[in-house]
Amino acid sequence: MKTPVSTYRLQIRPGFTLGDAAELTGYLRSLGVDWVYVSPILTAEEGSLHGYDVTDLSSIDAARGGPEGLAALAAAARKNGLGVLVDIVPNHMGVASPPQNAWWWSLLKEGRASRYSEAFDVDWDAAGGRIRIPVLGSDDDLDQLEIDDGELRYYEHRFPLAEGSHTPGDSPREVHARQHYELVGWRRADAELNYRRFFAVSTLAGVRVEVPWVFEETHAEISRWFRDGLVDGLRVDHPDGLADPAGYLARLKQAAGGAYVLVEKILEPGEELPETFDCEGTTGYDALADVDRLFIDPDAGPQLDALDARLRGQAAPPDYQEMIHGTKRRITDGILRSEILRLARRIPDTPELPRSAVADALAETIAAFPVYRTYLPHGKDILVEAVEDAGRARPDLEPVLRQLLPILLDAGEEPGRRFQQTSGMVMAKGVEDTAFFRYTRLGTLTEVGADPTEFSVAPAEFHTRMARRQSRLPLSMTTLTTHDTKRSEDTRARISVISEAVPEWAAFLDRVQELAPIPDGPFAALLWQAIAGAWPASRERLQAFALKAAREAGNSTNWTDPDTAFEAEVAAAVDAAFDVPEVAALLAGFVAELEPYGWSNSLSAKLVQLTMPGVPDVYQGTEFRDGSLTDPDNRRPVDFAARAAALERLDGGERPASFTDEDTKLLVVSRALRLRRDRPELFGGYRPLAAAGSAADHVIAFDRGADGGGAVTVATRLPKRLELGGGWRDTVIELPAGYTDELTGRAHPAGAAAVGQLLADYPVALLVPAR
């Protein structure tokens, strides 16, 4: 099996095609990248910028470069010694525009008689044999339907007509009543939808890849990529949505000829990939959480808790477990109610298991889940414990829960399978997309794949986790930024400095709340942390983030029933950063306070991520500082010409004068990637390197050699506190041999090396044994 040393993620879209990616491979090779890693490339909804709404699984999207584009990328990659990794989407298809999706069109036209009725996950009995399509403004909009050119139309929406369902003189309402689908008001989706979708996105319909012929037809084109030598590996999107992830991965491995496979799987603290998963690892959110927490001051926890409690007008900060129980119940009783009810319908309706109590018990069990899902029999104990926790929380449900447990433990039957698919949806929407916008004491902590109750990770614990990663998942991806992160690595690195400057942060927030008040203190904390972390940023970018974050939090406004007055106050606060001189000056001063330490954190986190065990990924453009926020902000076009020119300058001998120069991050990224690619023998193990002296706690250092003598990473932790404490002073690291720093070219002899000299130019050093 061919495996990558590193990857570089590119977002392929109509404005940046596979052909454009091919032209970039020379730069990527110079940067030190080993494999180019691209977002989904199969045919998606017209105009889609992300590609996860695939409408035709048998073809490469012409708007993304088509088959010619993939061939060009593969050829250019081979020429430059790069592998190719492609993101695929097995869980769902895009159905926003039925004419674009032949499978969905057939399903709507022919109903249960369609060949594709087996391909989509539809509960036909729940709606009298019709598929509910939630596109109407309200049910009254049935009067707006029209018949045109043999189709049923609702404004720009087009739907097929069943054979013989339309005769001259029939009204559109009458014709609609004869179809295999029922157009309904969009608000009915939450409780009445009868097809599985991706989370709460009604325009993404779940696909049953567990059916053999569905797998074969949805993966025929993907299999061709491997037969034709175009692609070397796959990234699997959202495997938790599948009925049988382990079975799917086994079939995928076979279809791909045993190629390298990663899964987009979030592992909660202490959770490990099931041994039954035939893959090389995850896409790296677990690594991201570990790295971030190295650069957070553990002493700040109580201070930030006290500030958070004050912002909430409470005596104590919120209990996170209680919060996420509430947000998950908000999801089970709200936008995913239809999934809970569908699951309940699959449980026998008996006096001991009345349907209403069953739905409540299912929701309560899912709300008690500590992980995204089980993969029975893997995770059996987790399910048992969740049911027991639900019973303790709700004694009135305990008898129902007791009878439900054996049903849920049986993964061979539909209720057990479907329960596993549903729990992950609730976790994603209730935690990532709700609680993470409510639990706002420090924005670094609420990143995808993280548990914000783990505040900080000490170097000793980090070393333990890295040794485990090296022994168990050496080919798993590591990352700091993705197309799904809520804040980019550099935005988080600057926000992390707040943990070393809580008094300054509290003073800033209090004053800005006086000048540009937001009547939701915890949300104000989230917003101003994001603004400070991303600054400088355009008004449009910050307004878009503020609106999305406020609606996701769902405390003071929401997506379905927006509070326009509250949203106006939030918008006014963002505008104040640009239009009110005192606010602008206050923000500039606070950012200046954070800036040098944020740069130190950025460089240190990046070097650690690029050299720690695993396969490091660089997200497009982040070889420069990138102050992005949540999507679509983190999918903006990248100026690759500027990065290529800067790399040329570095390769010509220029060195950044200051570690706060943008080129410094490019220096760190390029030298670390090149070293991993060109000297793999230096990265065969993991051994902590201890520092001694008065500032030893501010060092994170490790040797990647199999038996020592490999590449050595030295990085700075908690730089503001380090400076306040007088700097490195007598702090030393014992070097077992002579080394040369890849970043500065400076030689360091064996023995006790003063950290102040190792890090005289930059807050990081990448040491290579002298030959």
C-alpha positions in Angstrom: 0.0 0.0 0.0 1.3 3.4 -1.0 1.0 5.9 1.9 1.5 9.6 2.2 4.2 11.4 4.2 2.1 14.6 4.2 -1.0 16.0 2.4 -2.1 19.4 1.2 -5.9 20.0 1.0 -7.3 21.9 -2.0 -10.9 23.0 -2.3 -11.9 22.2 -5.9 -14.8 24.3 -7.2 -15.9 25.9 -10.5 -13.4 28.8 -9.8 -10.5 26.5 -9.0 -10.7 23.3 -11.0 -8.7 20.1 -11.2 -6.8 21.7 -14.0 -5.9 24.6 -11.7 -4.8 22.0 -9.1 -2.6 20.3 -11.7 -0.8 23.6 -12.4 -0.2 24.0 -8.7 1.7 20.7 -8.3 5.1 22.2 -9.0 4.6 24.7 -6.1 3.3 21.9 -3.8 6.4 19.8 -4.6 8.6 22.8 -3.8 6.7 23.3 -0.5 7.6 19.8 0.5 4.1 18.2 0.1 3.9 14.5 -0.6 0.3 14.1 -1.7 -2.2 16.5 -3.1 -5.6 16.1 -1.3 -8.8 17.4 -3.1 -12.4 18.0 -2.0 -15.2 16.0 -3.7 -15.0 16.0 -7.5 -18.0 13.9 -8.5 -20.8 15.9 -10.3 -22.6 18.1 -7.7 -25.4 20.6 -7.7 -24.8 23.3 -10.3 -22.8 26.2 -8.7 -21.9 24.2 -5.6 -18.8 25.5 -4.0 -18.1 22.6 -1.7 -19.1 19.5 -3.7 -20.7 17.5 -0.9 -24.1 17.7 -2.7 -23.2 15.1 -5.3 -26.0 14.6 -7.9 -24.3 12.0 -10.2 -22.0 9.5 -8.6 -21.0 8.1 -12.0 -19.2 11.2 -13.4 -16.6 13.8 -12.5 -18.1 17.2 -12.3 -17.5 19.1 -15.6 -17.5 22.4 -13.7 -14.7 21.0 -11.5 -12.6 20.0 -14.5 -14.3 16.7 -15.6 -12.4 13.5 -16.3 -9.8 15.4 -18.3 -9.1 17.5 -15.2 -8.5 14.5 -13.0 -6.2 13.0 -15.7 -4.3 16.2 -15.9 -3.9 16.4 -12.1 -2.8 12.8 -11.9 -0.2 13.3 -14.6 1.1 16.5 -13.1 1.2 14.9 -9.7 3.1 11.9 -11.0 5.6 14.2 -12.8 6.2 16.0 -9.5 6.4 12.9 -7.4 3.0 13.5 -5.6 0.3 11.1 -4.7 -3.4 12.0 -5.0 -6.0 11.7 -2.2 -9.7 12.4 -3.0 -12.6 13.1 -0.7 -15.7 11.0 -1.4 -19.3 11.2 -0.1 -21.0 7.8 0.4 -23.7 8.9 2.9 -25.9 11.1 0.8 -26.8 12.8 -2.5 -27.8 16.3 -3.4 -31.6 16.5 -4.3 -32.2 20.3 -4.2 -32.8 20.2 -8.0 -34.5 17.0 -9.0 -33.8 17.3 -12.7 -30.0 17.3 -11.9 -30.2 13.9 -10.0 -31.4 11.1 -12.3 -31.8 8.7 -9.4 -34.0 11.1 -7.4 -36.0 12.1 -10.5 -36.8 8.4 -11.1 -37.8 8.0 -7.4 -40.2 10.9 -7.5 -41.6 9.9 -10.9 -42.1 6.2 -10.2 -42.2 5.9 -6.4 -41.8 2.4 -5.0 -41.7 1.0 -8.5 -38.5 2.9 -9.2 -35.3 0.9 -9.3 -33.9 3.6 -7.0 -36.5 3.1 -4.3 -34.0 0.7 -2.7 -31.2 3.2 -3.0 -32.7 6.0 -0.9 -33.6 5.6 2.8 -37.4 6.3 2.6 -40.1 5.3 5.1 -42.9 4.8 2.6 -45.5 3.8 5.1 -45.2 7.0 7.1 -46.8 9.2 4.5 -49.3 6.9 2.7 -46.7 5.7 0.2 -45.5 9.2 -0.8 -42.2 11.0 -0.2 -42.6 14.3 1.7 -40.6 17.1 0.0 -40.4 20.2 2.3 -40.0 23.0 -0.2 -43.2 25.1 0.2 -43.3 28.3 2.1 -46.4 26.8 3.7 -49.0 24.2 2.8 -51.1 27.0 1.4 -48.6 27.4 -1.3 -50.1 24.4 -3.1 -52.1 27.0 -4.9 -48.9 28.3 -6.5 -48.2 25.0 -8.3 -48.2 25.0 -12.1 -48.1 22.3 -14.8 -45.6 23.3 -17.5 -43.9 21.2 -20.2 -45.0 17.9 -18.6 -43.7 18.8 -15.1 -45.1 20.1 -11.8 -43.5 23.4 -11.0 -43.3 25.5 -7.9 -41.4 28.7 -8.7 -37.9 27.5 -9.8 -38.5 24.0 -8.5 -39.3 21.3 -11.0 -40.8 17.8 -10.3 -41.7 14.9 -12.6 -45.2 13.7 -13.2 -46.1 10.0 -12.7 -47.3 8.3 -15.9 -51.0 8.9 -16.5 -51.4 11.3 -13.6 -52.2 14.4 -15.7 -55.1 14.8 -18.0 -56.3 18.0 -19.7 -58.4 20.2 -17.3 -56.9 18.9 -14.1 -55.8 21.5 -11.6 -52.2 21.5 -10.4 -53.5 20.6 -6.9 -55.4 17.6 -8.3 -52.3 16.5 -10.3 -50.1 16.9 -7.2 -52.4 14.7 -5.2 -51.7 11.8 -7.6 -47.9 11.9 -7.4 -45.5 9.6 -5.5 -44.3 12.7 -3.6 -46.1 15.3 -1.5 -44.8 18.9 -1.5 -45.2 20.3 2.1 -44.3 23.4 4.0 -40.6 23.5 5.0 -41.4 23.7 8.7 -43.0 20.2 8.6 -39.6 18.6 7.8 -38.5 18.5 11.4 -41.3 16.2 12.6 -42.8 14.7 9.4 -40.0 14.0 7.0 -40.0 10.4 5.8 -36.5 10.1 4.2 -33.2 10.1 6.0 -31.2 13.2 5.2 -27.7 14.5 6.1 -28.3 15.9 9.6 -31.1 18.5 9.1 -30.4 19.3 5.5 -33.4 18.3 3.5 -31.6 18.8 0.2 -29.2 16.0 1.0 -30.9 12.6 0.9 -29.4 9.6 2.6 -28.2 6.7 0.3 -28.2 3.1 1.3 -24.7 2.0 0.3 -25.2 -1.1 2.4 -27.2 -2.5 -0.5 -24.7 -4.4 -2.7 -25.9 -3.0 -6.1 -26.1 0.5 -4.7 -22.5 0.3 -3.5 -21.3 -1.1 -6.8 -23.0 1.7 -8.8 -22.1 4.5 -6.5 -18.5 3.4 -6.5 -17.9 2.3 -10.1 -16.3 5.6 -11.0 -14.2 5.7 -7.9 -13.0 2.1 -8.6 -12.0 3.3 -12.1 -9.7 5.9 -10.6 -7.7 3.1 -9.0 -7.7 0.8 -12.0 -6.5 3.7 -14.2 -3.8 4.7 -11.7 -5.3 8.2 -11.2 -5.8 8.2 -7.5 -3.8 6.8 -4.5 -6.1 7.2 -1.5 -9.5 8.2 -0.3 -11.0 10.4 2.5 -14.5 9.1 3.4 -16.9 11.8 4.5 -19.2 11.1 7.4 -19.0 7.4 7.8 -21.1 7.7 11.0 -24.2 8.2 8.9 -23.9 4.7 7.3 -25.8 1.7 8.4 -22.7 -0.4 8.6 -19.5 1.6 8.5 -17.2 -1.3 9.1 -18.8 -3.3 6.3 -18.6 -0.3 4.0 -14.9 0.2 4.7 -14.2 -3.4 3.9 -15.9 -3.2 0.6 -14.3 0.1 -0.2 -10.8 -1.2 0.5 -11.5 -4.0 -1.9 -12.9 -1.7 -4.6 -9.8 0.6 -4.2 -7.4 -2.3 -4.4 -6.3 -2.0 -0.8 -5.4 1.7 -1.1 -4.9 4.2 1.8 -8.2 5.2 3.4 -9.0 7.8 6.0 -12.4 8.4 7.7 -13.9 11.7 8.8 -14.5 10.4 12.3 -14.6 12.5 15.5 -13.2 10.6 18.4 -14.2 11.8 21.8 -11.4 11.8 24.5 -10.4 8.3 25.3 -12.3 6.9 22.3 -10.5 4.8 19.8 -11.3 3.7 16.3 -13.0 0.3 16.2 -10.6 -2.5 15.2 -13.1 -3.6 12.6 -12.5 -0.4 10.6 -10.4 -1.2 7.6 -8.7 2.1 7.3 -5.5 3.9 8.3 -7.0 6.5 10.6 -9.0 9.6 10.9 -8.8 13.0 9.3 -7.2 14.4 12.4 -9.6 16.4 14.6 -8.3 14.4 17.6 -4.8 15.6 16.9 -6.0 19.2 16.5 -7.6 19.1 20.0 -4.4 17.8 21.6 -2.1 20.4 19.9 -4.4 23.3 20.7 -4.5 22.5 24.4 -0.7 22.6 24.7 -0.9 26.4 24.3 -3.6 27.2 26.8 -2.6 28.3 30.3 -4.1 25.8 32.8 -4.2 28.5 35.5 -6.8 30.5 33.5 -9.6 28.0 33.8 -11.0 29.4 37.1 -10.6 33.0 36.0 -12.5 32.4 32.7 -15.1 30.4 34.5 -15.7 33.4 36.9 -15.9 35.8 33.9 -18.3 33.4 32.1 -20.6 33.2 35.2 -20.6 37.0 35.5 -21.6 37.4 31.8 -24.5 35.0 32.4 -25.6 36.7 35.6 -25.1 33.5 37.5 -23.1 32.4 40.6 -21.3 29.7 38.7 -20.5 28.8 35.1 -22.9 26.4 33.3 -22.4 22.7 33.8 -21.3 21.5 30.3 -22.8 18.0 30.6 -26.1 19.5 31.6 -25.8 22.0 28.8 -25.2 19.4 26.1 -28.0 17.2 27.4 -30.3 20.2 26.9 -29.0 21.0 23.5 -29.2 17.4 22.3 -32.8 17.2 23.6 -33.4 20.4 21.7 -32.3 18.6 18.6 -34.2 15.3 19.2 -37.4 17.3 20.0 -36.8 19.8 17.2 -35.0 19.6 13.9 -34.4 15.8 14.1 -37.7 14.9 15.6 -38.7 13.1 12.4 -35.7 10.7 12.8 -36.6 9.9 16.4 -40.2 9.3 15.4 -39.2 7.0 12.5 -37.0 5.1 14.9 -39.9 4.8 17.4 -42.1 3.4 14.6 -39.7 0.5 14.2 -40.2 -0.5 17.8 -43.3 -2.8 18.4 -46.1 -0.8 19.8 -47.2 -2.7 22.9 -48.6 -1.8 26.3 -45.1 -2.1 27.8 -43.7 0.1 24.9 -46.2 2.8 24.1 -45.0 4.8 21.1 -44.9 8.2 22.8 -42.9 6.9 25.7 -40.6 5.0 23.3 -39.8 8.2 21.4 -39.0 10.0 24.7 -36.8 7.2 25.9 -34.9 7.0 22.6 -34.3 10.8 22.7 -33.2 10.6 26.4 -30.8 7.8 25.6 -29.2 9.6 22.7 -28.9 12.8 24.9 -26.9 10.7 27.4 -24.5 9.4 24.8 -20.9 10.4 25.5 -19.7 9.6 21.9 -21.1 10.0 18.4 -22.2 6.4 18.0 -21.6 2.7 18.6 -20.5 0.2 16.0 -22.0 -2.9 17.6 -20.7 -5.0 19.1 -18.0 -2.4 19.5 -19.4 0.2 22.0 -21.9 -2.1 23.6 -20.9 -1.0 27.1 -21.4 2.7 26.0 -24.9 2.0 24.9 -25.7 0.1 28.2 -24.3 2.9 30.3 -26.2 5.5 28.3 -29.5 3.7 28.8 -28.7 3.4 32.6 -27.9 7.1 32.7 -31.1 8.0 30.9 -33.0 5.8 33.5 -31.4 7.7 36.4 -32.2 11.0 34.8 -35.8 10.0 34.0 -37.0 7.3 36.4 -40.4 7.5 34.8 -38.9 6.1 31.6 -36.8 3.4 33.3 -39.3 0.5 32.6 -39.4 1.4 28.9 -35.7 1.9 28.7 -35.1 -1.6 30.3 -37.2 -3.2 27.5 -35.6 -1.1 24.8 -32.1 -2.0 25.6 -32.0 -5.5 24.1 -33.7 -4.1 21.0 -31.1 -1.4 20.6 -28.3 -3.9 21.2 -29.4 -6.0 18.2 -27.5 -4.5 15.3 -28.9 -7.2 13.0 -32.3 -5.6 13.1 -33.4 -2.2 11.8 -34.0 -0.5 15.2 -30.5 -1.3 16.4 -28.9 -0.2 13.1 -30.9 3.0 12.8 -30.3 4.0 16.4 -26.6 4.0 15.7 -27.1 6.2 12.6 -29.2 8.6 14.5 -27.1 9.2 17.7 -24.3 10.8 15.6 -26.6 13.2 13.9 -27.9 14.5 17.3 -24.3 14.8 18.7 -23.2 16.8 15.7 -26.2 19.2 15.7 -26.6 19.4 19.5 -22.9 19.8 20.4 -20.8 21.0 17.5 -23.5 23.2 16.0 -25.3 24.4 19.1 -23.4 24.0 22.4 -20.1 25.0 20.9 -21.7 28.5 20.2 -23.1 28.6 23.8 -20.1 27.4 25.8 -18.0 30.5 25.2 -15.3 30.9 27.9 -12.5 30.3 25.3 -13.1 29.9 21.6 -10.1 27.6 21.1 -11.7 24.9 23.1 -14.9 24.6 21.1 -13.4 23.2 17.9 -14.7 20.3 15.9 -13.7 17.1 17.5 -12.8 18.6 20.9 -14.2 18.3 24.4 -14.2 21.9 25.8 -14.2 20.6 29.4 -10.6 19.5 28.8 -9.1 22.9 29.3 -5.4 22.3 28.8 -2.9 19.5 28.2 0.4 19.4 29.9 3.5 18.4 28.0 3.8 15.1 29.9 0.3 14.1 28.9 0.8 15.3 25.4 3.9 13.0 25.1 1.9 10.1 26.4 -0.8 10.6 23.7 1.8 11.0 21.0 3.6 7.8 21.9 0.2 6.0 21.7 -0.5 7.6 18.4 2.9 6.5 17.1 2.3 2.9 18.2 -1.4 2.6 17.2 -2.2 5.0 14.4 1.1 6.2 12.7 -0.7 6.7 9.4 -3.6 8.7 10.7 -3.9 12.3 9.6 -3.0 15.2 11.8 -4.5 18.7 11.1 -5.0 22.1 12.5 -7.4 23.6 9.9 -10.0 22.1 7.7 -12.9 23.2 5.5 -15.1 22.5 8.6 -13.1 24.1 11.5 -15.0 26.9 13.2 -11.9 29.0 13.5 -8.6 28.5 11.6 -5.4 27.5 13.4 -4.0 31.0 13.5 -7.3 32.5 14.7 -7.3 29.9 17.5 -3.6 30.5 18.3 -4.3 34.2 19.0 -7.5 33.4 21.0 -5.4 31.0 23.1 -3.3 34.0 24.3 -6.5 35.2 26.2 -5.8 32.4 28.6 -2.6 34.3 29.6 -4.3 37.6 29.6 -7.6 37.2 31.3 -7.7 40.5 33.1 -6.9 42.4 29.9 -9.6 40.4 28.1 -12.2 41.1 30.8 -11.4 44.8 30.7 -11.7 44.9 26.9 -15.0 43.0 26.9 -16.5 45.1 29.6 -15.6 48.3 27.8 -16.7 47.2 24.3 -20.0 46.0 25.8 -20.5 49.6 27.1 -19.7 51.1 23.7 -21.4 48.5 21.4 -23.6 46.4 23.7 -24.9 43.0 22.8 -27.7 41.8 25.1 -26.3 38.3 25.4 -23.0 38.3 27.4 -21.8 34.8 26.6 -22.4 35.4 22.9 -20.6 38.8 23.1 -17.6 36.9 24.5 -17.7 34.5 21.6 -18.0 37.2 19.0 -15.3 39.5 20.2 -12.9 36.6 20.7 -13.5 35.6 17.0 -13.1 39.2 15.8 -9.9 39.6 17.8 -8.6 36.3 16.6 -9.4 36.9 12.9 -8.4 40.6 12.8 -7.9 42.2 10.3 -11.0 41.0 8.5 -13.6 42.6 6.3 -16.9 43.9 7.6 -18.7 41.4 5.3 -16.8 38.4 6.7 -17.4 39.3 10.3 -21.1 40.1 9.8 -21.6 36.7 8.1 -19.9 35.0 11.0 -21.8 36.9 13.6 -25.1 36.1 12.1 -24.3 32.4 11.6 -22.9 32.0 15.1 -25.8 33.8 16.8 -28.4 31.6 15.0 -26.4 28.4 15.6 -26.3 29.2 19.4 -30.0 29.5 19.3 -30.3 31.4 22.6 -31.2 34.9 21.5 -32.1 34.2 17.8 -32.3 31.2 15.6 -32.6 30.0 12.0 -36.3 29.4 11.8 -37.6 32.3 13.7 -35.0 35.0 13.8 -35.1 37.8 16.4 -34.5 40.7 14.1 -34.0 43.2 16.9 -31.2 41.1 18.5 -29.6 40.5 15.2 -29.6 44.2 14.5 -27.8 44.8 17.8 -25.2 42.2 16.9 -24.7 43.7 13.4 -24.3 47.2 15.0 -21.6 45.8 17.3 -19.7 44.4 14.3 -20.1 47.7 12.5 -18.7 49.5 15.5 -15.4 47.9 15.0 -15.2 49.8 11.7 -17.3 52.9 12.3 -16.9 53.9 16.0 -13.4 55.3 16.6 -13.2 54.4 20.2 -14.2 50.8 19.5 -11.8 50.5 16.6 -9.0 51.8 18.8 -9.9 49.5 21.6 -9.9 46.5 19.3 -6.6 47.5 17.7 -5.0 47.8 21.1 -6.3 44.5 22.3 -5.1 42.7 19.1 -1.7 44.4 19.5 -1.5 43.0 23.0 -2.2 39.4 21.7 -0.3 39.6 18.4 3.3 38.6 19.1 2.2 35.8 21.4 -0.4 34.6 18.9 2.4 34.4 16.3 4.4 32.3 18.7 1.5 30.0 19.3 0.9 29.7 15.5 4.4 28.7 14.7 4.8 26.4 17.6 1.5 24.6 17.0 2.3 24.3 13.3 5.7 22.8 13.9 4.4 20.4 16.5 1.6 19.3 14.1 3.9 18.9 11.1 6.5 16.8 13.0 4.4 14.8 15.5 3.4 11.2 14.8 0.8 10.9 11.9 0.4 12.2 8.4 0.3 16.0 8.6 -2.2 17.9 6.4 -1.8 21.6 5.4 -5.1 23.2 4.5 -5.0 25.4 1.5 -3.2 28.7 2.1 -2.4 28.2 5.7 1.4 28.2 5.0 0.7 31.9 5.5 -1.1 33.3 8.5 -4.8 32.6 7.9 -7.4 34.4 10.1 -10.4 32.4 8.9 -13.7 31.7 10.7 -16.3 29.1 10.0 -17.5 28.1 6.6 -17.8 29.6 4.0 -15.2 32.0 5.3 -12.6 29.2 5.5 -13.1 28.3 1.8 -12.1 31.6 0.3 -9.8 31.7 -2.7 -6.1 31.5 -2.0 -3.4 33.7 -3.5 -1.0 30.9 -4.4 1.2 33.2 -6.5 2.1 35.3 -3.5 3.0 32.1 -1.6 5.1 30.7 -4.4 7.0 34.0 -4.7 7.7 34.1 -1.0 8.9 30.5 -1.1 11.3 31.4 -3.9 12.7 34.2 -1.8 13.2 31.9 1.2 14.9 29.3 -1.1 17.1 32.2 -2.4 18.5 32.6 1.0 16.3 35.3 2.5 15.3 34.8 6.1 12.4 36.7 7.9 13.8 39.4 10.1 11.1 38.7 12.7 9.1 35.7 13.7 6.0 37.9 13.2 6.7 38.2 9.5 4.3 36.2 7.4 7.1 34.4 5.6 8.2 32.8 8.9 5.2 30.5 8.9 6.0 29.5 5.3 9.6 28.8 6.4 8.4 26.5 9.2 5.9 24.7 6.9 8.3 24.2 4.0 11.3 23.1 6.0 9.2 20.6 8.1 7.4 19.2 5.1 10.6 18.8 3.1 12.4 17.1 6.0 9.6 14.6 6.5 9.6 13.8 2.8 13.3 13.7 2.2 14.5 12.2 5.5 11.9 9.7 6.5 14.5 7.8 8.6 14.4 10.8 11.1 10.7 10.2 11.9 10.4 6.5 12.9 9.7 6.9 16.6 8.8 9.3 19.4 10.7 10.2 22.5 10.1 13.2 24.8 13.0 15.6 25.4 12.9 17.1 28.9 13.9 20.7 29.6 15.5 21.8 32.8 15.6 25.2 34.4 13.3 28.0 35.6 11.2 28.1 32.3 11.2 24.4 31.6 7.3 24.3 31.6 7.4 26.6 28.6 9.1 24.1 26.3 7.6 21.3 24.3 10.3 19.2 22.7 10.6 15.7 21.3 12.9 13.5 19.2 11.2 11.6 16.3 14.0 9.0 15.8 13.2 5.3 16.3 15.9 5.0 18.9 16.7 8.7 19.4 18.9 10.6 17.0 16.0 11.7 14.8 14.6 15.1 14.0 14.0 17.2 17.1 11.2 19.7 17.5 11.5 22.5 20.1 8.6 24.9 20.5 7.5 27.5 22.9 4.4 27.3 25.2 2.6 30.1 27.0 4.9 32.9 25.6 3.3 35.8 27.4 3.8 34.3 30.8 7.3 33.3 29.7 8.1 36.9 28.9 6.6 38.2 32.2 8.6 35.6 34.1 11.9 36.9 32.6 12.4 34.8 29.6 14.3 31.5 29.2 17.1 32.4 31.6 18.8 29.1 32.7 16.5 26.8 30.8 18.4 24.1 28.9 17.7 20.9 26.8 20.2 18.1 26.7 21.1 17.4 23.1 22.4 13.8 22.6 24.4 14.8 19.5 25.3 17.7 17.4 22.4 19.3 15.4 21.7 21.8 12.8 18.6 24.0 12.8 16.7 23.6 9.5 15.1 27.1 10.0 18.2 29.1 10.7 21.1 26.9 9.6 22.7 27.4 13.0 24.8 24.5 14.4 24.3 23.3 18.0 26.8 21.0 19.7 25.9 18.0 21.8 25.3 18.6 25.4 23.2 21.1 27.4 21.8 23.6 24.9 20.5 26.9 26.2 16.9 27.2 25.0 17.4 31.0 24.8 20.0 30.3 22.2 18.1 27.6 20.3 15.1 29.9 20.0 17.0 33.2 19.6 15.5 34.0 16.2 12.1 32.2 16.2 10.0 30.6 18.9 10.6 27.2 17.3 13.5 25.1 16.2 13.7 22.1 13.9 16.9 20.2 14.6 18.5 17.6 12.4 21.5 15.4 13.5 24.7 16.6 12.0 26.0 14.2 9.4 
